[in-house]
């Protein structure tokens, strides 16, 4: 039998910066994970500016992936599949890209 009201349990923020909340809605349990991307976006912006004009191999950074996102890529065992997943993620989240030419390869 389900609970009459909705209840949320906040488990707090992990060391990777991920907040986990459990939402009990009737007979359903919804797990919500989120993180504050703003510090990561700011880091990417600053690093992009700092490496502007550098070429590949001169310290140019390709992009920045927040730890919470990167943890998912570490689960992909095949290196080629992992690299493809990272490139796809950077294409979808271009504000984290620091070297545009990387995406064209």
WOLIN-V273116 format. One record per residue. N is the residue number from 1. D_FIRST is the distance of its C-alpha to the first C-alpha in Angstrom with 1 decimal. Layout:
[[N & D_FIRST] [N & D_FIRST]]
This chain:
[[1 & 0.0] [2 & 3.8] [3 & 6.8] [4 & 9.1] [5 & 12.1] [6 & 13.6] [7 & 14.9] [8 & 17.9] [9 & 19.4] [10 & 23.1] [11 & 24.5] [12 & 28.0] [13 & 30.9] [14 & 32.0] [15 & 35.7] [16 & 35.9] [17 & 34.8] [18 & 31.3] [19 & 28.6] [20 & 25.0] [21 & 22.1] [22 & 18.4] [23 & 16.4] [24 & 12.6] [25 & 11.8] [26 & 8.4] [27 & 7.2] [28 & 10.9] [29 & 13.4] [30 & 16.9] [31 & 19.9] [32 & 22.9] [33 & 26.3] [34 & 29.4] [35 & 32.9] [36 & 35.8] [37 & 38.2] [38 & 40.9] [39 & 42.8] [40 & 42.9] [41 & 44.2] [42 & 46.8] [43 & 47.9] [44 & 48.2] [45 & 50.3] [46 & 52.6] [47 & 53.1] [48 & 53.9] [49 & 56.5] [50 & 57.9] [51 & 58.4] [52 & 59.7] [53 & 62.9] [54 & 62.3] [55 & 62.5] [56 & 60.4] [57 & 61.4] [58 & 62.5] [59 & 59.3] [60 & 57.5] [61 & 53.7] [62 & 51.7] [63 & 48.5] [64 & 45.9] [65 & 42.4] [66 & 39.9] [67 & 38.8] [68 & 35.1] [69 & 36.3] [70 & 38.9] [71 & 36.5] [72 & 35.0] [73 & 38.6] [74 & 39.3] [75 & 36.7] [76 & 39.0] [77 & 41.5] [78 & 44.1] [79 & 46.4] [80 & 47.3] [81 & 43.7] [82 & 42.9] [83 & 46.0] [84 & 45.0] [85 & 41.5] [86 & 43.0] [87 & 45.6] [88 & 43.0] [89 & 40.9] [90 & 44.1] [91 & 45.0] [92 & 41.7] [93 & 42.0] [94 & 45.7] [95 & 45.8] [96 & 45.5] [97 & 48.5] [98 & 51.8] [99 & 54.1] [100 & 53.9] [101 & 56.1] [102 & 53.5] [103 & 51.3] [104 & 54.2] [105 & 54.8]]
